């Protein structure tokens, strides 16, 4: 071959490579185990599609190689935000309008940072605890599978003292960071660095079954839609059966909540807690309120209307009734304290303050409802083994 032909051939090859690099079709996502290796633009890569029954704060829309997850209220006062979940091994979709600026997440994820312990039980229910490589506060975790990973060094903390450590997250480079449903000034920096930040706001769902259905968000991230559908259906069926059973009994009068910062935060019938109590066959004066989810009351107004309730449900970690009275001497005037019928949702706590009530109780409202029915109507649940509640000792 002549010396004149060699540079000419090199120029042609360079031009071909340049044209290929400027193609309108983005290259497929980097290959990894489980990714699509032979992309077919006509194939449906989401054969198992989630449908929603109770949740109202998110929606899922399916396309052949990607799905769109929209969270209507990512946090209080937040505007709707959408995420594009792209099947690994398929090209990034060419989108227009608002979706052109949406964060894209390659799924199924292999590394997930969780900003709230409420996520963990849902992920574990799907058998996907192994994808959780980071948690905001390891000491607050109660889920046994995630705690095992923390002890083994497979899951690390990234927000000590509630402060997001941006550098550690950037260094780890998780596939996605799922927030606790609050905004943080550090999140834009993560997004700019290419780490997707997804808002999980199940706590803004007003119903127990609506919150539990957020398991389908984690199914979308982990590719476990079929399992999530069956898991959620089983939970929903058990919950409804228990609620129907409780509805046959006469309503049990109960007191809910405690004093905090000078006020008694009383859940109304429009709240998550109020719905649970109502479905368990309980009753208290503020269940009829359907406006704001919580009423801020003084002790006197609560005592006047509900001080004689024979049962009291709390989330405080009191070991004895004396601890309750030590917190506020007026508690000693309540009928439930005098008779020893105070029940605390601290049956399953860790030394670091983690509580399965906030974790598994969110993912498994059927178990939580079972506990409440056993407290309010013990005749309906003889020999019940409590998951979340315990009776406070005298």
C-alpha positions in Angstrom: 0.0 0.0 0.0 1.4 3.4 -0.9 2.2 6.1 1.7 -0.3 8.4 0.1 -3.2 5.9 0.6 -2.5 5.3 4.3 -3.3 8.8 5.5 -6.3 8.9 3.2 -7.7 5.7 4.6 -7.1 7.0 8.2 -9.1 10.1 7.3 -12.0 8.1 6.0 -12.1 5.9 9.1 -12.0 9.0 11.4 -14.9 10.5 9.5 -16.9 7.3 9.8 -16.2 7.2 13.5 -17.2 10.8 13.9 -20.5 10.3 12.1 -21.3 7.3 14.3 -20.5 9.3 17.4 -23.0 12.0 16.3 -25.9 9.7 15.7 -29.3 10.8 16.9 -29.8 7.5 18.7 -28.0 7.5 22.1 -26.0 4.4 22.8 -27.6 1.7 25.1 -26.9 1.9 28.8 -23.7 0.3 29.9 -24.0 -3.5 30.0 -24.2 -5.3 33.4 -25.7 -8.5 34.5 -29.4 -8.6 33.8 -29.3 -5.9 31.1 -30.7 -6.2 27.6 -28.0 -7.2 25.2 -29.8 -7.3 21.9 -32.2 -4.3 21.9 -35.3 -4.7 19.8 -37.2 -1.3 19.4 -40.5 -3.2 19.0 -40.2 -5.4 22.1 -42.0 -4.6 25.4 -39.4 -4.7 28.1 -41.9 -4.3 30.9 -44.2 -7.3 30.5 -45.3 -7.0 34.2 -47.0 -3.6 34.7 -48.1 -2.2 38.0 -51.7 -0.8 38.4 -52.7 1.3 41.4 -55.7 0.6 43.7 -55.3 2.9 46.7 -52.3 5.2 46.3 -53.0 8.7 45.0 -49.7 10.5 45.2 -47.9 8.8 42.3 -48.6 7.2 39.0 -46.7 4.9 36.6 -46.9 5.1 32.8 -45.3 2.4 30.7 -43.6 2.5 27.3 -41.7 -0.2 25.5 -38.2 0.4 27.0 -38.9 2.9 29.7 -41.5 4.0 32.2 -42.5 7.3 33.7 -42.9 7.7 37.4 -44.7 10.9 38.5 -44.9 11.9 42.1 -47.7 14.5 42.5 -46.5 16.0 45.8 -42.8 15.1 46.3 -42.9 17.1 49.6 -45.2 19.6 51.3 -45.7 22.5 48.9 -43.7 20.7 46.1 -44.8 20.6 42.5 -45.3 17.3 40.6 -42.0 15.8 39.4 -41.5 13.0 36.9 -38.7 10.4 36.5 -37.8 8.3 33.5 -36.9 4.8 34.4 -35.0 3.3 31.5 -34.5 -0.5 31.1 -30.8 -1.3 31.4 -29.3 -2.1 28.0 -31.8 0.0 26.0 -31.1 3.4 24.5 -32.1 6.5 26.4 -35.4 7.7 25.0 -35.6 10.9 23.0 -38.2 12.9 25.0 -39.6 16.4 24.6 -41.1 19.1 26.8 -40.8 18.7 30.6 -39.8 15.1 30.2 -36.7 16.1 28.2 -35.4 17.6 31.5 -36.5 14.8 33.7 -34.0 12.7 35.6 -33.3 9.3 34.0 -32.7 6.3 36.2 -31.4 3.0 34.8 -33.4 0.1 36.1 -33.3 -2.3 37.7 -31.0 -0.5 40.1 -28.1 -2.3 41.8 -27.3 0.3 44.4 -29.9 2.4 46.3 -29.4 5.0 49.0 -32.5 5.3 51.2 -33.3 8.5 53.0 -36.1 7.1 55.2 -36.5 3.9 57.2 -40.0 3.5 55.9 -38.5 2.4 52.5 -36.6 -0.5 54.0 -39.4 -2.8 54.9 -41.0 -2.4 51.4 -37.7 -3.2 49.8 -37.2 -6.2 52.1 -40.8 -7.4 51.3 -39.7 -7.6 47.7 -36.6 -9.6 48.6 -34.3 -6.8 47.4 -32.5 -5.8 50.6 -29.2 -6.4 48.8 -29.6 -3.2 46.7 -29.6 -1.0 49.7 -26.1 0.2 50.0 -26.7 3.4 51.9 -29.1 4.7 54.7 -29.3 8.2 56.1 -28.8 7.1 59.8 -27.8 3.5 60.4 -28.7 3.7 64.2 -32.3 4.4 63.3 -32.7 1.2 61.2 -34.8 -1.6 62.7 -35.3 -3.9 59.6 -33.3 -7.1 60.4 -32.0 -7.6 56.9 -30.7 -4.1 56.5 -29.2 -4.2 60.0 -27.3 -7.3 59.0 -25.9 -5.5 56.0 -24.9 -2.5 58.1 -23.0 -4.7 60.5 -21.3 -6.4 57.6 -20.3 -3.0 56.1 -22.4 -3.6 53.0 -24.7 -0.7 53.8 -23.2 2.6 55.0 -24.6 5.9 56.5 -24.5 9.1 54.5 -26.3 11.7 56.6 -24.8 11.7 60.1 -26.9 13.9 62.4 -29.4 14.5 59.6 -26.8 16.4 57.6 -26.4 15.1 54.0 -22.7 14.2 53.3 -22.5 15.1 49.7 -18.9 14.0 49.2 -19.6 10.5 50.5 -22.6 10.1 48.2 -20.6 11.4 45.2 -17.8 9.0 46.0 -20.1 6.0 46.3 -22.1 6.9 43.2 -25.4 5.0 43.9 -27.8 4.3 41.0 -30.4 6.4 42.9 -30.9 8.2 46.2 -34.5 8.0 47.4 -35.4 10.8 49.7 -37.5 10.9 52.8 -40.1 13.2 51.1 -38.4 16.4 52.1 -36.3 18.8 50.1 -32.6 19.3 50.8 -30.2 22.0 49.5 -27.7 19.3 48.7 -29.9 17.4 46.3 -29.3 19.7 43.3 -25.5 19.1 43.6 -26.1 15.3 43.4 -28.3 15.7 40.4 -25.7 17.9 38.6 -23.2 15.2 39.3 -25.4 12.6 37.6 -26.8 10.9 40.7 -30.6 10.7 40.4 -32.6 11.9 43.4 -36.1 10.4 43.6 -38.7 11.8 46.0 -40.5 9.2 48.0 -43.5 10.8 49.6 -45.6 7.9 50.8 -46.2 9.7 54.1 -48.4 12.2 52.3 -50.9 9.3 51.5 -53.8 9.6 53.9 -54.7 5.9 54.1 -52.8 2.9 55.3 -53.3 0.9 52.1 -52.3 3.9 50.0 -49.0 4.2 51.8 -48.3 0.5 51.6 -48.9 0.6 47.8 -45.7 2.6 47.4 -44.0 -0.8 47.4 -44.8 -0.6 43.7 -42.4 2.4 43.4 -39.6 0.2 44.7 -40.8 -2.6 42.4 -40.4 -0.2 39.5 -36.8 0.5 40.6 -35.9 -3.1 41.2 -37.8 -4.8 38.4 -40.0 -6.8 40.7 -43.5 -5.7 39.6 -45.0 -9.2 39.5 -43.9 -9.9 43.1 -45.1 -6.5 44.3 -48.5 -7.0 42.8 -49.0 -10.3 44.7 -47.5 -9.0 47.9 -49.7 -5.9 47.9 -52.8 -7.8 47.0 -52.3 -10.2 49.9 -51.8 -7.3 52.3 -54.9 -5.5 50.9 -57.0 -8.6 51.2 -55.9 -9.3 54.8 -56.4 -5.7 55.8 -60.0 -5.6 54.4 -60.9 -8.9 56.0 -59.7 -7.7 59.4 -61.5 -4.4 59.0 -64.7 -6.2 58.1 -64.4 -8.4 61.2 -63.8 -5.3 63.5 -66.8 -3.6 62.0 -69.1 -6.3 63.5 -68.1 -5.3 67.0 -69.4 -2.2 68.9 -66.9 0.7 68.6 -64.4 0.9 71.4 -63.7 4.3 72.9 -60.0 5.1 72.8 -57.6 8.0 73.4 -54.9 8.7 70.8 -51.7 10.7 70.9 -49.8 12.7 73.6 -48.8 16.2 74.5 -45.8 17.7 72.5 -44.4 21.2 72.9 -47.5 22.3 74.8 -50.1 20.9 72.4 -51.9 17.6 72.0 -51.5 16.6 68.3 -54.9 14.9 67.7 -55.3 13.0 64.4 -58.7 13.5 62.7 -60.7 11.1 60.7 -58.9 12.4 57.6 -55.5 11.2 58.8 -53.6 8.0 58.4 -53.8 7.3 62.2 -57.4 8.1 62.4 -58.2 5.7 59.5 -56.3 2.9 61.2 -58.2 3.4 64.5 -61.6 3.6 62.7 -60.8 0.4 60.6 -59.9 -1.4 63.9 -63.3 -0.6 65.3 -62.2 2.3 67.5 -63.8 5.6 68.2 -62.8 9.0 69.6 -64.4 12.4 69.4 -62.2 13.9 66.6 -62.7 11.0 64.2 -65.7 13.0 62.8 -63.4 15.8 61.8 -62.6 15.6 58.1 -60.7 18.8 57.5 -57.0 19.1 58.5 -55.4 15.7 59.3 -54.3 16.9 62.8 -55.8 19.2 65.4 -53.6 21.0 67.9 -55.4 21.0 71.2 -54.7 21.8 74.8 -54.8 19.2 77.6 -58.0 20.5 79.1 -60.0 20.1 75.9 -58.7 16.6 75.3 -59.4 15.6 78.9 -63.0 17.0 78.8 -63.9 15.0 75.7 -61.8 11.9 76.0 -60.3 11.7 79.4 -62.6 8.8 80.4 -61.6 6.6 77.4 -60.6 3.2 78.8 -57.8 2.7 76.3 -54.9 5.0 75.3 -52.6 4.5 72.3 -49.2 6.2 72.3 -45.9 6.0 70.5 -43.8 7.1 73.4 -41.3 4.6 74.7 -42.5 4.6 78.3 -41.5 1.5 80.3 -44.0 2.2 83.1 -47.0 4.3 83.7 -44.8 6.2 86.2 -42.7 7.3 83.2 -45.8 8.8 81.6 -46.9 10.7 84.7 -43.3 11.9 85.1 -43.5 13.4 81.6 -46.7 15.2 82.5 -48.4 14.8 85.9 -51.8 15.5 84.3 -51.6 12.1 82.5 -52.3 10.5 85.9 -55.9 11.9 85.7 -56.7 9.8 82.5 -58.9 6.8 83.0 -56.6 4.5 80.9 -53.6 5.4 83.1 -55.6 4.6 86.3 -56.7 1.2 84.9 -53.4 0.3 83.3 -54.7 0.2 79.7 -52.0 2.2 78.0 -50.5 0.7 74.9 -47.2 1.8 73.3 -46.1 1.2 69.7 -42.6 0.4 70.8 -42.7 -3.4 71.0 -39.9 -3.8 68.4 -37.3 -1.1 69.0 -33.5 -1.2 68.6 -31.0 0.3 71.1 -30.4 3.1 68.6 -34.0 4.1 68.5 -35.1 2.3 65.4 -38.7 1.1 65.5 -40.4 -1.5 63.3 -43.7 0.4 63.9 -42.5 3.1 61.6 -40.9 0.7 59.1 -42.7 -2.5 58.8 -45.9 -1.0 60.1 -46.0 1.3 57.0 -45.3 -1.7 54.6 -47.6 -4.1 56.4 -50.7 -2.2 57.6 -52.5 -5.6 57.9 -50.2 -6.5 60.8 -50.6 -3.1 62.4 -54.4 -3.4 62.1 -54.2 -6.8 63.7 -52.5 -5.4 66.7 -55.0 -2.6 67.1 -58.0 -5.0 66.8 -56.4 -7.2 69.5 -56.2 -4.1 71.8 -59.6 -2.6 71.1 -61.5 -5.9 70.7 -59.4 -8.7 72.4 -62.4 -11.1 72.1 -61.8 -11.0 68.3 -58.1 -12.0 68.5 -57.5 -14.5 71.3 -53.9 -15.5 71.7 -52.7 -12.6 69.4 -49.0 -12.2 69.1 -48.2 -8.5 69.0 -45.9 -7.1 66.3 -45.7 -3.5 67.2 -47.6 -2.7 70.4 -47.0 -3.6 74.0 -48.9 -2.8 77.2 -47.1 -0.2 79.4 -46.3 -1.7 82.8 -47.7 -0.2 85.9 
